[in-house]
Amino acid sequence: MFDIRWWLSPGDGRWSILIRLMLFGVFFFEGIQKLAYPDILGAGRFAGIGIPWPEFTGPLEAVAQ
């Protein structure tokens, strides 16, 4: 399976904590924007490019991100 200590450990260098925090910030705030502006970044965008059930898949993708 997987070892939870790997996810919680900072790695070999201190810079890896910074990288993880930066990645968290990008994904977290992008997900919030997709929920806050669904017509532009969420379901509206999905409907524009032809993804089926955009009202369901748009918020699902924002939460899963």
GUKOL-500985 format. One record per residue (C-alpha): residue in three letters; chain; x, y, z. Coordinates in nm, 4 decimals, always signed. Example, Ala and Ser with C-alpha at 12.3 -4.5 7.8 and 13.67 -1.06 7.14 Angstrom:
// residues 2
@residuo:ALA	cadena:A	xx:+1.2300	yy:-0.4500	zz:+0.7800
@residuo:SER	cadena:A	xx:+1.3670	yy:-0.1060	zz:+0.7140
END
This chain:
// residues 65
@residuo:MET	cadena:A	xx:+0.0000	yy:+0.0000	zz:+0.0000
@residuo:PHE	cadena:A	xx:+0.1364	yy:+0.3443	zz:+0.0787
@residuo:ASP	cadena:A	xx:+0.3203	yy:+0.4815	zz:+0.3778
@residuo:ILE	cadena:A	xx:+0.1596	yy:+0.7863	zz:+0.5424
@residuo:ARG	cadena:A	xx:+0.4973	yy:+0.8990	zz:+0.6764
@residuo:TRP	cadena:A	xx:+0.6100	yy:+0.9748	zz:+0.3213
@residuo:TRP	cadena:A	xx:+0.3263	yy:+1.2257	zz:+0.2776
@residuo:LEU	cadena:A	xx:+0.3895	yy:+1.3938	zz:+0.6114
@residuo:SER	cadena:A	xx:+0.7696	yy:+1.4047	zz:+0.6021
@residuo:PRO	cadena:A	xx:+0.9374	yy:+1.7163	zz:+0.4636
@residuo:GLY	cadena:A	xx:+1.1767	yy:+1.5177	zz:+0.2490
@residuo:ASP	cadena:A	xx:+1.5521	yy:+1.5610	zz:+0.2282
@residuo:GLY	cadena:A	xx:+1.5568	yy:+1.9384	zz:+0.2092
@residuo:ARG	cadena:A	xx:+1.3742	yy:+2.2213	zz:+0.3777
@residuo:TRP	cadena:A	xx:+1.2774	yy:+2.3614	zz:+0.0372
@residuo:SER	cadena:A	xx:+1.0335	yy:+2.0732	zz:-0.0164
@residuo:ILE	cadena:A	xx:+0.8025	yy:+2.2196	zz:+0.2512
@residuo:LEU	cadena:A	xx:+0.7938	yy:+2.5449	zz:+0.0562
@residuo:ILE	cadena:A	xx:+0.7194	yy:+2.3603	zz:-0.2680
@residuo:ARG	cadena:A	xx:+0.4333	yy:+2.1694	zz:-0.1033
@residuo:LEU	cadena:A	xx:+0.2851	yy:+2.4893	zz:+0.0400
@residuo:MET	cadena:A	xx:+0.3072	yy:+2.6633	zz:-0.2971
@residuo:LEU	cadena:A	xx:+0.1349	yy:+2.3730	zz:-0.4710
@residuo:PHE	cadena:A	xx:-0.1358	yy:+2.3710	zz:-0.2044
@residuo:GLY	cadena:A	xx:-0.1937	yy:+2.7421	zz:-0.2616
@residuo:VAL	cadena:A	xx:-0.2278	yy:+2.7049	zz:-0.6364
@residuo:PHE	cadena:A	xx:-0.4706	yy:+2.4127	zz:-0.6244
@residuo:PHE	cadena:A	xx:-0.6720	yy:+2.5498	zz:-0.3312
@residuo:PHE	cadena:A	xx:-0.7272	yy:+2.8959	zz:-0.4765
@residuo:GLU	cadena:A	xx:-0.7963	yy:+2.7645	zz:-0.8262
@residuo:GLY	cadena:A	xx:-1.0630	yy:+2.5352	zz:-0.6800
@residuo:ILE	cadena:A	xx:-1.2181	yy:+2.8228	zz:-0.4837
@residuo:GLN	cadena:A	xx:-1.2304	yy:+3.0372	zz:-0.7991
@residuo:LYS	cadena:A	xx:-1.4061	yy:+2.7591	zz:-0.9907
@residuo:LEU	cadena:A	xx:-1.6729	yy:+2.7474	zz:-0.7200
@residuo:ALA	cadena:A	xx:-1.6975	yy:+3.1280	zz:-0.6897
@residuo:TYR	cadena:A	xx:-1.7154	yy:+3.1989	zz:-1.0663
@residuo:PRO	cadena:A	xx:-1.8906	yy:+2.8954	zz:-1.2167
@residuo:ASP	cadena:A	xx:-1.9972	yy:+3.0755	zz:-1.5358
@residuo:ILE	cadena:A	xx:-1.6380	yy:+3.1567	zz:-1.6288
@residuo:LEU	cadena:A	xx:-1.4251	yy:+2.8811	zz:-1.4752
@residuo:GLY	cadena:A	xx:-1.6619	yy:+2.5993	zz:-1.3776
@residuo:ALA	cadena:A	xx:-1.9800	yy:+2.4674	zz:-1.5341
@residuo:GLY	cadena:A	xx:-1.9984	yy:+2.7454	zz:-1.7932
@residuo:ARG	cadena:A	xx:-1.6535	yy:+2.6608	zz:-1.9246
@residuo:PHE	cadena:A	xx:-1.7369	yy:+2.2910	zz:-1.9299
@residuo:ALA	cadena:A	xx:-2.0585	yy:+2.3571	zz:-2.1228
@residuo:GLY	cadena:A	xx:-1.8657	yy:+2.5672	zz:-2.3743
@residuo:ILE	cadena:A	xx:-1.6216	yy:+2.2891	zz:-2.4566
@residuo:GLY	cadena:A	xx:-1.8873	yy:+2.0167	zz:-2.4700
@residuo:ILE	cadena:A	xx:-1.8323	yy:+1.8184	zz:-2.1507
@residuo:PRO	cadena:A	xx:-2.1527	yy:+1.6316	zz:-2.0595
@residuo:TRP	cadena:A	xx:-2.3482	yy:+1.7333	zz:-1.7462
@residuo:PRO	cadena:A	xx:-2.1532	yy:+2.0561	zz:-1.6839
@residuo:GLU	cadena:A	xx:-2.3647	yy:+2.1494	zz:-1.3789
@residuo:PHE	cadena:A	xx:-2.2427	yy:+1.8305	zz:-1.2094
@residuo:THR	cadena:A	xx:-1.8906	yy:+1.7898	zz:-1.3468
@residuo:GLY	cadena:A	xx:-1.7886	yy:+2.1559	zz:-1.3005
@residuo:PRO	cadena:A	xx:-1.8283	yy:+2.1679	zz:-0.9214
@residuo:LEU	cadena:A	xx:-1.7082	yy:+1.8069	zz:-0.8929
@residuo:GLU	cadena:A	xx:-1.3828	yy:+1.8971	zz:-1.0643
@residuo:ALA	cadena:A	xx:-1.3416	yy:+2.2068	zz:-0.8442
@residuo:VAL	cadena:A	xx:-1.3838	yy:+2.0056	zz:-0.5240
@residuo:ALA	cadena:A	xx:-1.1690	yy:+1.7167	zz:-0.6476
@residuo:GLN	cadena:A	xx:-0.8915	yy:+1.9526	zz:-0.7475
END
